[in-house]
């Protein structure tokens, strides 16, 4: 985790800060760390991740609903799935591969169970 100098925005590794210690920045400003800041930063990061996860869940549920409970055209569902894949790439770029691993098989299974499958459509 990085701590920024409030004056020049240069970053310092949090491990440089022992309890109650300060670091003098190259710009001359004294940078100190309050342990409450670390807690707040970690809490905010966790809260942000939870919001992104919730958005992914909602998008997946929407597509599942469209497959199971509507007569939404298959091509439009494919567009929704592609938008969903792109959104995962935006929110979790390091975990984008999970779409193909988790969500695509789920959607195909639902299509197989609740819709007549046109096998040529997926080629």
C-alpha positions as CSV (number, residue, x, y, z in Angstrom):
1,X,0.0,0.0,0.0
2,X,1.3,3.5,-0.8
3,X,1.1,6.7,1.2
4,X,1.1,9.9,-0.8
5,X,2.8,13.1,0.1
6,X,-0.1,15.6,0.3
7,X,2.1,18.3,-1.3
8,X,3.8,16.7,-4.4
9,X,1.8,13.4,-4.5
10,X,5.0,11.2,-4.4
11,X,4.2,7.8,-3.1
12,X,6.0,6.0,-0.2
13,X,5.6,2.4,0.8
14,X,3.6,2.0,4.0
15,X,6.3,-0.3,5.4
16,X,8.5,2.8,5.8
17,X,6.2,4.0,8.6
18,X,6.7,2.6,12.0
19,X,4.1,3.5,14.6
20,X,4.3,7.3,15.2
21,X,7.2,7.8,12.7
22,X,7.3,10.3,9.8
23,X,9.2,10.4,6.5
24,X,10.6,13.5,5.0
25,X,9.6,13.7,1.3
26,X,12.1,14.8,-1.4
27,X,10.0,18.0,-1.8
28,X,10.7,18.8,1.9
29,X,7.2,18.1,3.2
30,X,6.9,15.8,6.2
31,X,4.7,12.8,5.5
32,X,3.2,11.0,8.5
33,X,0.8,8.2,8.7
34,X,-2.1,7.8,11.0
35,X,-3.2,4.3,11.5
36,X,-6.8,5.4,11.1
37,X,-5.9,6.4,7.5
38,X,-4.8,2.8,6.7
39,X,-8.0,1.4,8.2
40,X,-10.1,3.9,6.2
41,X,-8.3,3.2,3.0
42,X,-8.6,-0.6,3.4
43,X,-12.3,-0.2,4.3
44,X,-13.0,2.0,1.3
45,X,-11.2,-0.4,-1.0
46,X,-13.2,-3.4,0.4
47,X,-16.4,-1.4,0.1
48,X,-15.6,-0.5,-3.6
49,X,-14.9,-4.2,-4.4
50,X,-18.1,-5.3,-2.8
51,X,-20.0,-2.8,-5.0
52,X,-18.3,-4.1,-8.1
53,X,-19.1,-7.7,-7.1
54,X,-22.8,-6.8,-6.5
55,X,-22.9,-5.2,-10.0
56,X,-21.6,-8.4,-11.5
57,X,-24.1,-10.5,-9.7
58,X,-27.0,-8.2,-10.8
59,X,-25.9,-8.4,-14.4
60,X,-25.6,-12.2,-14.3
61,X,-29.0,-12.4,-12.7
62,X,-30.5,-10.2,-15.4
63,X,-29.2,-12.4,-18.2
64,X,-30.4,-15.5,-16.4
65,X,-33.8,-13.9,-16.0
66,X,-33.9,-13.0,-19.7
67,X,-33.1,-16.6,-20.6
68,X,-35.5,-18.3,-18.2
69,X,-38.5,-16.0,-18.0
70,X,-38.8,-14.0,-21.2
71,X,-39.0,-14.6,-24.9
72,X,-36.2,-12.1,-25.4
73,X,-34.6,-12.8,-28.8
74,X,-31.5,-15.0,-28.6
75,X,-29.4,-12.5,-30.5
76,X,-30.3,-9.8,-28.0
77,X,-29.3,-12.1,-25.2
78,X,-26.0,-12.7,-26.9
79,X,-25.5,-8.9,-27.0
80,X,-26.3,-8.7,-23.3
81,X,-23.8,-11.4,-22.6
82,X,-21.1,-9.6,-24.6
83,X,-21.8,-6.4,-22.7
84,X,-21.6,-8.4,-19.5
85,X,-18.2,-9.9,-20.5
86,X,-16.9,-6.4,-21.3
87,X,-18.1,-5.0,-18.0
88,X,-16.3,-7.8,-16.1
89,X,-13.1,-6.9,-18.1
90,X,-13.6,-3.3,-16.9
91,X,-14.3,-4.0,-13.3
92,X,-12.0,-7.0,-12.7
93,X,-9.4,-7.1,-15.6
94,X,-7.2,-9.7,-13.8
95,X,-10.2,-12.0,-13.4
96,X,-11.8,-11.7,-16.8
97,X,-11.1,-15.3,-17.7
98,X,-13.7,-16.3,-15.1
99,X,-16.5,-15.3,-17.5
100,X,-15.7,-18.2,-19.8
101,X,-15.2,-20.5,-16.8
102,X,-18.3,-19.6,-14.7
103,X,-20.9,-17.5,-16.5
104,X,-20.9,-18.8,-20.1
105,X,-21.5,-22.4,-19.0
106,X,-24.2,-21.3,-16.7
107,X,-26.0,-19.3,-19.4
108,X,-25.7,-22.2,-21.8
109,X,-27.1,-24.6,-19.2
110,X,-30.1,-22.3,-18.7
111,X,-30.6,-22.0,-22.4
112,X,-30.6,-25.8,-22.7
113,X,-33.1,-26.2,-19.9
114,X,-35.5,-23.4,-20.6
115,X,-35.2,-22.7,-24.3
116,X,-35.1,-24.7,-27.5
117,X,-31.4,-24.7,-28.5
118,X,-30.5,-23.8,-32.0
119,X,-27.2,-25.6,-32.2
120,X,-26.2,-23.8,-35.4
121,X,-26.5,-20.5,-33.5
122,X,-23.5,-21.2,-31.3
123,X,-21.1,-22.2,-34.2
